[in-house]
Amino acid sequence: QVQLQESGPGLVKPSQTLSLTCTVSGGSISSGGYYWSWIRQHPGKGLEWIGYIYYSGSTYYNPSLKSRVTISVDTSKNQFSLKLSSVTAADTAVYYCARALIVDSYYFDYWGQGTLVTVSS
Amino acid sequence: SYELTQPPSVSVSPGQTARITCSGDALPKQYAYWYQQKPGQAPVLVIYKDSERPSGIPERFSGSSSGTTVTLTISGVQAEDEADYYCQSADSSGTVFGGGTKLTVL
């Protein structure tokens, strides 16, 4: 059973960089066939896709966040990470990591439990 | 990128049938996926590739597609089905989620 677990600071100051890591267990990031993704949900709002990375390092980002987002992968640790720079209060959200299965298109079959990140001074 | 449009809310009585729609211009060309999210929990996939049901998802959940609209149908709604439901689709531009529909079981 694949499990994903987000970790990182729950409080980030405005203008700083938000950094989160997702640790994958029960499966290898290097196995291919999946996009390793970040998705966020503002309080009381809907889901917003942030971006994904393939095990090879190829990335694709939401155009609305692209200038501030970096997703990286560490296959030796079976982890992938999110960095979001120049954060504001509008970046306060629950951040989920998720595995996207690539079949014809792709969809999210496993999710982490989510972690709340608050941007405040 | 494109948009997926869902009704904000749907209400049904227990045992009735709930239908949640999702509309988008790209849906005739792209598969749609449905997720159920209960308060404080991560989303769970309930339908993939328009109408396929993952293992472990009750048979009362079904999906269909017609033109620019896909529909999630929950037959014989139970109290435990009260949740937010999101449609999702993906193309070369990335992934898009619908705004979500709150299903209330009266």
Boltz contact constraints between the chains, C-beta under 6 A:
constraints:
  - contact:
      token1: [A, 46]
      token2: [B, 99]
      max_distance: 6.0
  - contact:
      token1: [A, 46]
      token2: [B, 100]
      max_distance: 6.0
  - contact:
      token1: [A, 47]
      token2: [B, 86]
      max_distance: 6.0
  - contact:
      token1: [A, 47]
      token2: [B, 97]
      max_distance: 6.0
  - contact:
      token1: [A, 49]
      token2: [B, 95]
      max_distance: 6.0
  - contact:
      token1: [A, 60]
      token2: [B, 94]
      max_distance: 6.0
  - contact:
      token1: [A, 62]
      token2: [B, 94]
      max_distance: 6.0
  - contact:
      token1: [A, 96]
      token2: [B, 42]
      max_distance: 6.0
  - contact:
      token1: [A, 105]
      token2: [B, 31]
      max_distance: 6.0
  - contact:
      token1: [A, 105]
      token2: [B, 90]
      max_distance: 6.0
  - contact:
      token1: [A, 106]
      token2: [B, 90]
      max_distance: 6.0
  - contact:
      token1: [A, 107]
      token2: [B, 33]
      max_distance: 6.0
  - contact:
      token1: [A, 107]
      token2: [B, 48]
      max_distance: 6.0
  - contact:
      token1: [A, 109]
      token2: [B, 45]
      max_distance: 6.0
  - contact:
      token1: [A, 111]
      token2: [B, 42]
      max_distance: 6.0
  - contact:
      token1: [A, 113]
      token2: [B, 42]
      max_distance: 6.0
  - contact:
      token1: [A, 114]
      token2: [B, 42]
      max_distance: 6.0
